[in-house]
Amino acid sequence: SRLVFHDRVMPLAVLGSQDIAFNGFTIDWDRPLMSQGIVRGFDSKGLTLEVDPKRYPYVIENGQLLFTDQTWKRRPWGWMEFNPQSRGVEAGTGDSGFIDANISRSPVTELKPGLLHFALQSKRGPKVGNVLIIRHGTRDHAGAFIENSKNVALSNTDFRHTSGLGVLAQYTENLTLSKVNIAPDPNSDRLFAGHDDAFHLSNCKGKIVVDGCLFDGLMDDPINVHGTCIQTTEKISSTTVRAKFMHDQSVGMKFADPGDEVSFIDRGPMNPRGSRTVKSVKKITNELVEVEFITALPDDFKVGDALENLTWTPTLTVRNSVFGKVRARGLLISTPKKVLVENNVFRSSGAAIFVAGDSNGWYESGAVKDVTIRRNQFIDCNSSSYQFCDAVISIHPEVPAPGKTPYHRNIRILDNKFITFDPAILWATSVDGLVFKGNTITASTTYPSYLGRKEGLTFINCQNVQVSGNTLDPKFTGRQVLVSGSQAGPAVISGWPK
């Protein structure tokens, strides 16, 4: 079935249900909630952009560009430069931008219907012939929303566009996404699909399986799997605390159910103080909750510690999928349960894999304990600049005050193929037990190297590191391994320049 939607709407929702399967849908919009235009000129006087007024209606009011539909009128706020040949983010742009000016606020003149001139001054600008993807919507409607459910499967489904996240799942047990493509029609000149992440899967449990999926034309990460930390603000009694949802995108969520296991985390070294079982949870406001535990709080508990729900954490398998050159990173992993990433192709414009975890910024929790990344291809990844993109694989939890115990542990990177223009392959912070073995690294000349680091492998405050059996392109033999940090432990490095 092909379903074509209009305006701001959520096509699919699964709420409080179980044993649900969707199969064989194509989902698109008549007038997408994004727009695009072709760069026809750029010089010292400004930018000339061709926009199809039938597909992407607009008006100019008081010299400002507004995109429109029958029920809305919106000013653009986000711009990304895409290359029509690669159908992905133009190298060297990303979140660092493609222009030294506020294009959204620049005076606009319509030279003729469909041809716009932005009066601005900038030393750099987009390439003529490239496509600017323009965001002017809000991320308030996912393509599919799944909550408080069990045993849900989507298969053989194409999301040609979503006005927010692609698939948003939270507090759901057992989720299978098989041959779910969030990508524009390959036969169309439209280069965008998702307004934000493709699969954003938070606070789930059981098994998450992603198999045979395609991600292209996205404005954020294809897959993000994580929990949600909250920060304690008050000790009510020996068994009870108040805590706050710190990030505005998590406000209003539930935190836990009676019987859930919750960990107390020292937010400096990001080490757990212990865990307790929840007796009750009382909502005070959308931001504040009161959590009572069956037994007393840890002896070393301090107000300001974070709480992490360990019950609502899933195993994760991602296989046989293709990660296109979309905005930001590829796969974000923050779960303590077993993770397997195998037989995928990554062409990410940022880091292909980001192993995250924090309780100080995004509050996306989940110290990993068992991750295997094997038999994947990483092709010319990390060609643009974004947050946490230190290398093709970036293991970068936010640990403000590193302690003796690393945050992550047991990560194995095995038998992968890296084809890369930049030698920065792996950046790891705060890991105990990291193996990088049997990988092949081949130099490419697709883009110029831009990170400027001499190290191919970087280990900061890591312990029990093993590097062996890798094949390194002779062009990268001058690249070294960096082991540093006050809490750095044993590292066995062989077959790599020291």
N, C-alpha and C positions, 0 to 999 in steps of 0.2 A: 504494500500500500504506500502511496505517496501522499503525504500530508503537507499542505501548504498553509502556513499561519500568517496572521496579520497582527501588527502592533505588538504590544508587550503582553506575552502570554507564556505559560509553562505547558509544553505539549504533553508531558507524561508525569504522573505522580503516583507513588506507592506509599501509602501512609498506614502504619499499623496493620500490615498484611503479611501473609506468608505464602510460599509456594506460588510465586508469580513469575511468568515468563513472557517477554516481548520478543517477537521474531519477525524479521522481514519488513521493516519500515524504512522509508526515506522521508526525512523531515527537513523542510526548508521554509523560507519566508518569501512572501510576495515582494515586500519592500524590506530588505534587511535593515536591522537596527544599527548598522555601520555603513560606511561608504568608502569609495576609493576613487582615485583619479590618476591620470598619467601625466608625468612631468614633461612639459613641452618646452620649457626654457628656464634657465637660471643665470642671472648676471648681477652686476652691482646694483641694479634698480629693483630687483626682486625675483619672484618666482611666478612662472606661468603654469597653470594646471588645467588639464582637460577633464571635465566631470560630465558624465552622461546625465542630463537633467531628467530623463525619463526613468532611468533605473535608480538614480540617487537625487531626488528632487531637492532643490535648495532655493533660498531667497537671500537677497542682500538687503539688510536694513541698517541704516546709518553707517554704511561702509563696512559692516561686519557680515561674515558668512554664517548663515544658519541653515542646517539641514532640516527637512520637513517631511511630514506625511499628513494624512487627513486629520489626525488628532494630536500631533505634537510638532514642536519646533525647537531645535536644540543647537546650541553652539558647540563646535568641535573642541575637544580637550586633549585628545591623544593622537599622535601621528607616528607611523612606522614606515620606513622605506623598504619596499620589497623589490627583489629582482625578478622580472617576469620569466627569465630563463630557468633559474633555480626554483622559482615559485616560493622563495623564502626570504628571510631578512637579509638585506644587503650587508655584506661584511664590513665591519668597522663602524657600524652605526649603533643598533641596539638602543639601550637606555642612555647611552652617551649622546644620542641624537644625531641628526644628519644636518643640522642647521644651527647657527648661533643667533637665533631670534625667536621670539614668541609668535609663531605663525598663527596661532589661534586668535591673537589680538591684533594682527596686522590689518591695515586697511585693504579692502578688496574691491576691485573693479571688474565688472563683467565686460570683457572685450567684445564678446558676442555670445549668444546662447551656448553654454557648455564650455566656455573658455574663460578662465578666471585669472586675474593678475593680483598677486599679493605684494604690496609695496613694503619692502623690508631691506635691511642691509645686513649682510652676513658674509664672512670670509669663506664659508663652506656651505655647500648645499647639496641637494639630491642630484643624482645623475639623470640627464635627459633620457627619457624612455623608461625609466623606472616607475614603479607604481607606489603611490602613497596610500596606505591604509589609514582610514580616519575613524576614530572612535568618538561618538557623541551620545552614546546611550548610558544606561545605568545597569549594574550587575544585579538586578533584582529578580530575574526569572531564569532558572536553569532549564536546560533541555529536558532533563529528567531529574526529579527530586524523589529520593528514597529515604524514608525515616521510620524508625521504630518497627522495622520489618525483618523478615527472616526468609532465607532461601529465595533470592531474587536473581533472575537471569535476563540479560539483554543479549541478543545475538542477531547477526546479519542485518544490522541497522546502520543507516547512514544519516548522520546529522550534517547537513550541508551548511547550516548556520544555527547558532544559539545566541540569544541576546544576553546571556550571562555565562555562568559555568555550564559545561556540557552535561556531565552526569554528577550530581551532588548527592552523596550518600552519607548519612550520619546515624549512629546508633542502630546499625543494621548488622545482622548476623548472616554470614555466607552470601557473597555476591560474586556472580560470574559475568564477565563482560567478554564476549567472544565475537570476533569480527564486527566490532562496533567501531565505525570510522567517523571521526570528527574532522572533516576535511571538505574543502570546496569541490564541486564537480570538476574532475580533471579535464573535461571537455569544454569548460567555461573559462573565460578570461578573468573571472572573479577569483581573487587570490586569498580572500579571508573566509573563515568559517566561524570559529569560536571567539566570542568577545573576551573570554578569560580562560581559566584552566579547562582542560578537556574532562578529566576525571578527578574530582576533588572528594576524597574519601576520608572522613574524619570520625574518630571515636566509634569505629566499627569493631566487630569481633568475629570469631570463626575464621573462615577462609575467604580471602579475596583472590580471584583468579582473573588475570587479563591475558587473553590469548588471541593472536592474529588480528590485532587492531592497528589502525592507521591514524596518525595525528599530523595534520597539516593546516596552515593558515590560522594558527592560534595566536592570541595576544597574551598568553601566559602559559605556564608549565603544562605539558600533556597529562602528567599524573602526579598527584600529591597525596600521600598516605600519611596521616599523622594523628596524634591525640591532641588534647587541649589542656594546658596547665592553667590553674587559677592561683592567685597569690593570696596568702592569708593576711588578714588585716587586723584581727583581734582574737585573743584567746578568751573564750566565754567561760570555760570550766576545764577541769582536768581531762575531759573527753570531747570537748566541743570547741570549734573554731568558726569564725566568719572568714569568708574568702571572696575575692572579687575576680570577675572576668576582666582581664586587663586590655585585651585587644577588641576594638569596636566591632570587628567582624564576628566575634564569638558571643557578644552580649545577647542574653536571652535564651541561650542554649541550656539544656539540663546538664548537670555535671555527673551525677551518680545516682544509683538506686541502692536501697538497703541490700546489704550482702556483698556489694562490690568491694574489691581490694584497692586501697588508695595508698600511694607512696608519698612520703614527705621528702622534699628535695631542698637541700641547702643551695640557694641560688648563686652563691659565689663559685665554689668548685663544681657545682652541679652534681653533687653526690647525694645518694639517698640516705636518709636518717633511719629508715625503717618503714614498714607499711602497717596499716590497720584496716579492719573491716568496718564498713559503714553501717550504722544503726538507723540513721534517719537523715534526710536532707530537707531543709525548709528554705523556700525561696523568699528572700526579703524584698529585693527589687530585681529588675532585669539584670543588674550587674552583680548584686550581692546574694550569696547563699550562706546558710548556716548548716554546717556538717557535724553531726554527732557520731562518734565512733563507739564500738562495743567496749573497747578497752582504752586505757589512758594513752594520751599522746606520748610520743617518744620523749625520753628524758632531756635530750638536747634540742627539742623543738624551740624555734624562735619565730615570733611574729615576723612576717615577711617571707617565710619559707613558701615554696610552691607545693601544690597538691597535684598529683597525676593519677588518673584512674587507670589502674593496671588491668582491670577486668575487660574493659572495652578497648582491646588491642588485637589486631588480626595477624594471622600469617598472610604472606603476600607472595604470589607467583606472577611474574610478568614474562611472557615468552612469545616468540614468533611475531613480534610487533615492529612497526616502523615509526620512528620518531623523526618527523621532518624538521626543516630549518625554521622553526617557529620562534616567536619572541620568548626570551628567557631560557630556562633550563629544560631538561628532558624528563627525568624521573626523580622525584623527591621521596626519600624513604625516612620515616621516623616511626618505627614500631619495634618493640622488644621481641616479638615472636619471629619465627623462622621466615627468612626472605630468600627467594630464588629468582634471579634475573638471568635468563638464558635465551640464546638464539634470536636476539633482537638486532635491528639496525638503527643506529643513532646518527643523525645528521644535525644535531641540535646547534642552534646559533650561540648558545651559552654552554655551560657545563652539561654533559650528557646525563650524568648521575650526580645527584647532590644528596649526601647523607647528612641530615640536618639535626635539629633538636635544640630547644632553648626554653628558658622560662624568664627571659628578660626583654624580648622584643616582640616577636611574632607569637610567643607562647604556644608554639606548636611542639608538643612533647613527643618523646619516644627514643630513649637511648637504645641503640640496636645491640643485639647479643649474638646473632647468628645470621650472617648475610653471605650469600654466594653469588658472585657475578661471573658468569662463565660463557664462553663461546659466543660472544657478541661481536659485532663490528661497529667501530666508532670511526666515522668518516668525516674529516674536516670539521670537527666540532669546535666550539668555543671561538667563533669568528667575530663575536661582538661582546661588548662589556655589559655585564649585569651583576647584581649582588651575589656574592658567594660563588663566583665562577673563577676560581684560582687555577683550575686545570680541567682536563677532560672529565676526570672523576674527582669530585671535590667532597671531601669529608670534613665538614667545617661546622661543628656545633659551636654555639656561643657560650664559652666558658670564661666568665670574667676574672676568676681567681683560681687558676689551675691547682688542683691538689695532687696527692700522691696516687690517687686512683683515677685512671682515665674514664671519660664519659662513655664512649662506645667500646665494644669488644667483639672479637671473632668475625673479622671481615676477610673474605677470600676473593681475590681477583685472579681468575684462572683462564688461560687458553683463549684470550680475546685477541682480536686484531685491531690495532690502532693505525689508521691512515691519517696523518696529521701534518699540517704546515707549521705547527708550533710544538716544541718539544715538551711543554708542560703537560705531562700525562696524568700525574696523580699528586694531589695535595691532601694530606691527612693531618688532622689535629685531634689529639686526645683519644687515641685508640690503643687498646691492649689486645694484642694478637691480630696482626695484619699480615697477610700473605699476598705477595704479588709474584705470580709464578706462571711460566709457560706462555707468556704473552708475546706477540709480534708487533713491533713498532716500525712502521714504514713512513718515510718522509714524503710529503707531497709539496707541490709548488702552487696549489690552488690560490692561496692567499699569502700575503706577507705575515711573518711572525710579528706579534704586537705586544705580548706580555713582557718581553724583555728580561726574563729570568734565565740564569744559566743552568738552573736545576731542572731535570726532567721529573724527578721524584722528590717530594718534600714531606718530611715527617716531623711534626712539632708536638712535643710532649706525648709522644707515642712510646709504647713498650712492646717488647717481643715482636719485632718486625722481621720478616723474612722476605728477601728478594732473591730469586734464583730462576735459572732456566729460561730467561727471556731472550728474544732475538731483537737486537737493536740495529736500526739502519745506520750504516757507517756515517751518514751525514749528521747523525746526532751523537757521535761518540765523544764529542767535547762536552756533552751535558753531564751533569753530576747528580749525586744524591745528597740532599741536605737533611741531616738529623740534628735537631736543635730543641731547645726548651729546657727549663729548669727541672722538669719532671720526666725528661727523656730517659728511656730504659734501653735494654739490650736490643741491638739491631744486627742481623746477619745479612750482609749484602754481598752477592757474588754475581759475576757476569755483567756488571754495570760500572761505568767509570766512577772512581771515588773522588 
